């Protein structure tokens, strides 16, 4: 295979993702390989061969580069200068997901050098090593690796990026994924043995706000003899031979000291024991994977468990939400052993499922009738049959669920076809939706990083929009990804509103349908459709806006009340009191509401259903208090009623465009806001 053509555009290491097709990096080679990676030969059950690995570095971070067999030999044959400031261009390597169970260097991905990959110095030409230089270079490599500090060789965990538990089924084809949740149940450790190792496995049930999963956590078996099991004489002889006092002796140490016969106790890894103590606590697991042991099982290594106090700053807000969610969950009620059962207890507690030839049957157990108290009618005798009704806490109860019209579901499905996920540099950034003949509407802050010459142009090579992203782990469909022209059609920072123009698809795919009906905000429920968390598309229905025609007298006092609360509740910043709700008072007027949508959903359309048609009335822009969403004060939880999201009314945006005095903007407004339903 011929070497691929060298691209022109240079990317930072931190910007590398599997979505990039044509990229080039400018890096230095850094020798900080671990002992395992420095071995040139490898052998496993499937194959054997040789490999090499290097660490590449630029100002944005580090990434691992590796190669196998002939390609490794080719890469090692280059006279690459290490740690001397020499920079190289590299392109055409395969970007792969980094193995979280192996060594990593702070990056989600790693590079596999291929036959088609290219490398050249930034200055000068790439030379080959002279004959006989390979062995000396290897010795030099070993010397440099020994002289580098411990900081260069220590393991660095990858960025912790947990996925919602309801989505783990989508990760069966992925090598690894992270989870964050609360431990609700833990099993007794179970001893397992394979041909070459022994280990313990503990099953636990993890929950988050989206669902729950069972995870099998494993740890290597450790056989130890507690020092407390030894007599005083034995202790004296033990510590005469051992300079350092220890609580436990390993199997090898016990054998050396003659205590091997006393090793009748097996002690598991202390952190595995601690899992029981972590019940009802928030934990993270890095590098989970699906394995097939007769059935699909989620497995994780104990060494990759992160306790709440060890979580990275970026996950503290999620951990706090989890604890608030767990506190608000209804606790299971326990039936008293004495006294008469009420109807709900009888029907909820005594219904059991029993297998039968025709399938699972529901059986209701009945107890002996109780005597009626004196003065009660119907004295004694068998209890009268009661029409079975499931209690409101039963899983099949309808009491807490609101029925929806089929028509409203169909309308929201149609809306979803017009909503897309905006990517910048290959990473999801926010939400946008189709309007007009060829336009996308989104928030200014979503595209801020690609605006080149403010406010007229964007770096169109860095931004795309993807439609029909309804599964997070679904492979990208090139036919659903569209590019933009560099010129910004319209920008209004005051209402966080931007209009971008789409480029016709190279495969001739038509644009997704546009939302064509618009209207005014009222007291009707709003349905939001977007990409919260920058993941797959979701909807949040039954959102009632805090809206009133008498805004100054009804809404503003509510905001000021929240502002006073925040001033007294949150810590000072740099010695000053911060009002986190003042943004809601700043003009132009904002529409307030409570929604479950969070980061990544900026730009989502809020629609109401009128005359069986979706009518866009608001665009989601942000939420406050901002310190909560940023996780600044994890020790200061915020009640749901004090978390306020906001957006801008489409009618206000239209009026601003209409009153701009610019004919081009007025014509654009007429193309976007095609039909108004009052």
Phi, psi and omega in degrees: 000131181287154178294137182290157180292138182286121178291163180269324187280133180257133179248152169287153177303320182296340183268357182290129175219167180291348182276346179283136181256313182239111185213161176212142178238151178246112193221167169248148175275128183237129181268097175220041184282149177281163180305321180296320183286338180283345178291131184278330182256149175222156179206131174220190185294333186267321184198173175222163181169202179231156179210164174221157181213143178225161173250125178260146185217139166223191185294336184272344180156198182234157175208150183269134175243130181220163180207158182236151169051235186299324180290325176296318178298318178298315182295321180288340181285343178286143179276074183275128180273126183260135170052032178241014178089354179292131180252149182228150169265135176229137178209165173078000176285158180275127178272118184239154175293130181290144179281112184287346176275355181248196181279138180223165187227048174077015181232147180288340187234168174221164185249130175254117182286127183246174177298326182276355182286153181236153178210138175202151177291151176296322177236134179088191181243156180277121180257162178263154177292145177285161179302135179083354181278343184298316183293320179292324177296322178297317179297320178297320178301314180299319181295316181296319181298326181286328185274347177288152184288168180297336181295330181284334188256352183287155180284139177243126181289146174292161177302127181286117185227080185290148177252150176301143184295333179291346184256359185296335177298333181282355186255018181292335180266356180270150180292320183208159173204161180251152176226155176225130182191184179249130179285123179252331180216148176223136179272172174286140180302135181246130183278130178237152180221132174244183184299321186247356184207161174234143182205167177250147179234135177231125179268139179220154178256126183244138179234154166218193185289346184255341182169201180213155178216159172257130183235136178262115182255129184242153176213147179296144179289133177234119179261119184225154176250114179297134180298331181296343179277353181267152177283168182297321179295318180294324178297317180300314180293327179296312186278349171289326181271337180248121182291326185255129179288142182226151176282329181224152175251138177286170180300320180293316180296319180296323178294319180296327183266002176082022181249018187299325182291343180275354185279074180256004180244134178252121182248124181282168176308133185299327180290330177293321175298323185292343179304323179296322179290338181274008178301137183068018176249156178277131176223160174240150176232122180264138173074038175289154179208153176274133175228155183251106175242070186082323174215163182289130183227140174273124182242150177210155178264140183299326182295343180264012178279134179243120175285164185303319182291343180262357184296145176293159183304325184293342183256358184295322180296319178296320179297321179294319177298321179298316180295320177296319178298317181293324179292329183273349179295140177294131179280142180295129180278142180254132182282132178294146182286332181248164179092165183279136178288139172276176188297317181295318179297317181298316187279332181273323186274333188257011177267123181234153177260128178236138179287148176215175181296327183270358180130192181282130180245148177266124181240135178252120179277139179243145179255168181297143181293145178264154178286139178283145177295160181300142178089352180273148178280155179078025182359266186235183180113175182296143181293143179289143179298141181244137177295122185292129177222123182291142179292161185293343179270358181286145183304331182266011182293144176257357188296329184259005182249143181259130181287148180241146174288144178299323182299318181295325178294319179295321180296316181293328175297319178295322178297320184299333180291342182262358185255136183227164179257121182275129178249138174234123184056033177086352181255139178295138187235325183183193186244151173213164179218155186281136173218160176060199184283324188208030188243158174237137176251135176206185179271148179299319185291342177290321185256009186304323185289345181251006177281119184270293180253095188295134358252032193259331189226155173236158173279091190291345178284344184261352188233137175219169173228136183244129179257164178060031175275084184254356172228131186295318186266013181288141177295139182298139176258111182303335181284350179254006182251127183237150178257173182240157171280157184289337183278131176279125183290321181197144181215130177222100184296325185303322180250015175053047189235127179225143177239124179243149180258134181277152172266141177302138183295138183296337180267007179078014180289131180291157176295148173301158182297149181266153170277124190246346182255135181226159181198185181268150175291138176218195182273016176280155179292143181253141177249118178263137175232123183190200184235070178298141183072009184057036180245211184291161184294138177221169176229151174231110184259174177060033177274118181262117182290145172273087190228145178203141174300331179266065188300314186296323185269340184248321184271316183299317176301324178297317179294317181296326177296317177294323181298316179296322178297316183295325180297324182270344187264314185274148178297157177289153177245118184055037177081004183241145176283134182248132175262105185278355181253000182297334180299333181287342180267345182288137177287157357286171185298139178250148175265123184260149178193173175244120179222157177278352179292141181227212184307135181102344182264002177302131183098002180286137177281141172253120186242150168246159183253116180230130180053039179062025179234143175284127184239114183283125182240341185206155173238128182292134183239318184189188180210159180213153009287134184296330181296331178290313182292334179272353179069033183287325184234079184296339180273006180237083180295154182238128177294152181303323183293344180257359173269117187242123172260158183212163177206186181240137182292136179297330179294321178293321179296317179298318180297322180294322177291318182295322185269010183289337183082002180258122185295322179297319179293321178297318178296321178296319179299321179292329178285325183282304184270077189291314186225135179249133176247114183274000000 
